[in-house]
Amino acid sequence: MELTNIPHLSSSSSFFFSSCRWCYRSRRRTGKAVITALAAGSRCSADSACPEPIEQHNVDSLSVASGPANTQCYRRRGFAAVALLPFLLPHVDMASAADSYDGSIIQNGVRNVLTKVKAAGVLRLVFHDAGTFDISDKSGGMNGSIIYEADRPENAGLSKSLKILRKAKEGIDQVQQVSWADLIAVAGAEAVALCGGPEISIRLGRLDSSTADPTGKLPEETLDVVALKTSFGKKGFSTQEMVVLSGAHTIGGKGFGNPNAFDNAYFKVLLEKPRPTSSGMPIGLPTDWALTEDDECLRWIDIYAEDEDKFFADFRDAYTKLVNSGASWRTA
């Protein structure tokens, strides 16, 4: 290993790292700088022609030059200066370094496969993976188990989105390993940003489950507002968080404005009366409209319909909470 810099050594250091002036001049002509570890007053033995005594002096920097041994003026005398090197070098936790993630690699991998048309399906993956969380027994949650659950009726159509992310994962894994849970969490955030929504920072280090989560944990599309509140409450979410997360339906083919634009059109449409249709078909899901039947939910719908920035800020917080729900984390 080549040591090119030791920040703990400054110009005020007075360790006995000394250079022979004669040898230094000789090495500089060859383009090599050699630092010796000798006792002050001794003579350099690296070259029999060297007439110079070694003088103690300060050291501004230290490097170990590569090459044959006879190019290094080195002698253990007085005290073993080399033995001090481990104490002078900054501590590096190699395990932590090996386990560290470069989030930009994951982001770029996702961006290579993601388009606005595919964004809604990818975002839906997040909700169906994390949405199995049960706060009472800490089961389910953001653990990548969706890869084992794609054949369930409630997950119909998600195989396409998994195929998209599998392609991204193959490329990312060639650079650094990424769990499905991390990949899906990042991909959902990228889908939101790609469609004009808020930028969301994602903590990395989730572990994947090796089995499917229990069935019957996702909210059904036919639930009334009371049942919806109960379902989200079991996952640790408030009514406000339930409403703001429902705003994710603003993208996709549910009829809430531009399907490729993440904005507050979802809430504006919910306030329209009578209930609007698109090509003769009802817009949205029954659970979307159930929100308008509850005064607390309706208050938040009004707020987000009026203030898109507020919607973005609250969605960012709720999304972060969602993708951390039930997650198990890597440790160094």
N, C-alpha and C positions, 0 to 999 in steps of 0.2 A: 504494500500500500504506500502510496506517495503522500507525504505530508506537505501540503503547499502553503498552509497558513495556520498559525496558532494564535487566535485572538487574545489569549490570556497573557501573552508576552508583549510587553510594551517597551518603549525606549528607556524606561526607568528600571527595567529588570537588570539584575547583577549576578545572574547565575554564571557558572564558569563555562559558558559556551564561548570558546575562543577560536579565532582563526589565525593561522600562521600567515604573516604578511607575505613572506616569500612564496609560499604555496598558493596563497590567494591570487597574487599577481600572475603566477604561472597558470592557474586554472582559468582565470578570467580571459587569458589569451585563447583558451580552447572553448570558451563559451560556457564553462561550468562553474557554478558557485558551490563551494563545499564548506559545510559547517562542521567544525570539529568539537569533540567533547574531551577536553584535556585539562589537566591541572595547570594553573598559572606557574610559569617559570620553567616548565618542562620543554623539551625539544621535540619537534615533529619527527616521527619515525617513518612517515609515509614515503619520504624521499631522502636517501642518504646524502644528497647534495644540499639539502636544506640546512642553512646555517643559523636560522632564526630561532630565538626563544619564543615561547608562547606567552602572550600577554593577556591578562584578563581585561575584558571590555564588555560593554553593554551590547545587547542584541535587539535589533528592531524586528526581525522576522526570522523564521527558521524554515528551511526546506531541506529535504533529503534528496540528493542527486542520485540518479540511477547510474550504473556503470560498474566496472571492475572494482574490486576491493582496494586495489592499490591507488585508486584515485581519491579515496576518502582518508583524510587525516583523522584518525580515530584512535583514542587510547583511553582506557579506563584507569584513571589515576586521581588521587585526592578524594573524589567521591564519584559514584557511578551516576553521571548526569543523565544518561539514557534511561536509567530506571525511574527518573522523575517524569518522563514523558506522559505516562498514563494519567498522572495527577495534573499535568498542565493542559492536557487536551480536554475540550468540552465533552461532557457525558452525552452519549447518544444511545437511546433505547432502541436497539435494533429490532426488537419485536414490534414496538409501536410503529417504527418506520415502515416495516414490512406490511403492517396491517392498514396503513393510511390509504385514503382514497383521494383520487383527483376527480372531483365532481364534474369538471369540464369534459372529461373523457366520456362520462355517461351522457351528459347533455348533448355532446356532439354526435354520439352514436344514435341517440334518439332523433335528433334533428335530421339525420341522414335518411330516415325512413318515414318521418311524420309529415303529413300535409294537413291542411285545414279540413279537407273532406274526411280524413281519418281521425281527426281530433276528438270528436264526440265519443266514438267507440273506445278510444284509449282512455278517456276520462271516465267512462262508465266502468272500465276495468278496476279503477281505483275504488269506486264506491262498492263494487261487488266483492272485492277482496277484503277491504277494511270493514265493510258493513256487517260482517259476521260477528263482530266483537260483542261480547256480553260482559258487562262490567261486574256482574254478580260473581262469576267464577273465573273471570279473566281469560275466557276461551275465545278463539277466533281472532280476528283483527288483521292488521297489515302484515301478512306473513308469506305471501306468494302462493298460498294454497289454491288460489283460483286456477292454477294450471292443472289441478286434479278435478276441478268442478265444472269444466266448460260444458259438459253434457247435461247438466241440470237444466230443467225448463226455465228457471229464472235467469239463467245465463245464456240463453239462446242468442246467437250472433256474435258472442265474444271470442269464438275461435279465430275469427278473422283478425281481431285486434291482437290476440296472443301471437298469431303468426307474424304480424308486423314487428312486434317487440322481440320475438325470438330471433329474427334476422338481425336486429340491433344488438341483441345480447351476444350473438356469435362473434360479431366484430369487436365489441367491447372486451369480451373475455380473452381475446388475443393480446390485449394490452394489460388489463387488470380484471380480476374476477369481480363480478357484480351479482348480487342476489336478485332473485325475481322481485322480492318485496321492495328493494331500493329502486330497481329499474322501473317498476310500475309507478311508484310514488313520484319519481323524477319525470317520467313520461306524462303523467297527468298534469303536473305543473307546467311542462313544456307545451302541452296541448292548450292550456288556458292562455299562456303568454302568446302563443302563435296566433290565436284568434283575437288578440287585442286586449286580453284580460291582464290582471296584475302579475307582476313577477313574484314568484314564491320561492324562497330559499328552503332547501330540503336537507335535513340532517341525514347523514349516511351511516350505514353500519347495521342494518336490519338483517336478521337471520331468517332463512326460509324454513317453513314447515315441510316435513316429509310426508304428511298425510293431508287429506281433505278436512275441512272444517265441518262441524255438524250442520245438518240441513235445517231449513225452517228458520234461519236467523235474519234473513233480509226482509225488509218491510214489503208487504204485498201491495200491488198497484191499486187494489180495490179498497184499501183501508180508509175508514173515515178519520176525521181529524183527531178525535179522542184516541183512537187506536194508534195513529201516527205518533202522537206525543208520547204515548206509552212506549212504543217501539224505540224511538230515538232516546228516550230517557233511560232505557235499559242499556244503551250504548254510551251513556254519559254525556249526552248532548241536550242543551236547553232548547226551548221553543225558538228563540232567536237564531241559534245555530242551525236548527232544522230548516228554518225558512231560508236562511242565506245559502245553505248548501243546496237547497232545491233550485236555487238560481242557476245551477250548472245546466239545467234543462234549456237554458237560453241558446245553447248550440246544439246542432243535430237536426233531425227531421221532425221535431215535435210541433213546429209551426209558430214558435215564439220569435218572430222577426227573422233577421238574416241568420240562416243556419250555421254560417261560418264566422259569426261575430259574437265574441263574448262581451255582452253589454247588459244593461238593465232592462232590456225589452221584455224579458220574462215577466217582471213585476208590473210593467205598464199594461201588458196584455191581460194579466189576471184582474186588473181593475176595470176592464171593459165590460159593459153590460148592453145587451145580453151576451151570453158566452159566445165568443166568436168561433167561426168554423173556417176550415181551409179546404177548398174543393169539395165542399159538402160534408167533410169529415170534422169531428170535434178536434180542437187543438189541445195538445197535451194529454196528460194522464188523469184519471179520476183523483189521484192523490194531489195533483197540482191544484185542482179546483177546490178540493176539500179544505185547503189552507184559507180560502176566502170565507169560509163559514165560521171561522173562529176569530173573535175580536183581537186577541193577542197576536195571532198570526197576521191578521189584516193590518194591524198597526205597523208591523215590520215591513209588510209589502208596500204600504204607503211611503215609508221612509226610503226604501231602496228604489222605488219608482221615481222619487224626487231627487235622490242623491246617488249618482253612480259611483262617485269616489268612496262614499260610505259603504256601498255594496262591495266594492273591490277590497277595501281594507278589512271588512269583517269576513269576507270570503277567504282572504289570505289566512286569517287567524284560524277559521274553522277548518279549512283544508289541512293546515299544519297539524291541528289536533286530530283530524281524521286519520292521516297517514302515520301518526304515531300511536294510534289506538291499538293496544294489544301486541305491539311490536316487542320482539326480543332483540337485544343489541349485542353486537360483538364487543369483546373486551380484549385489551392488549395482552 
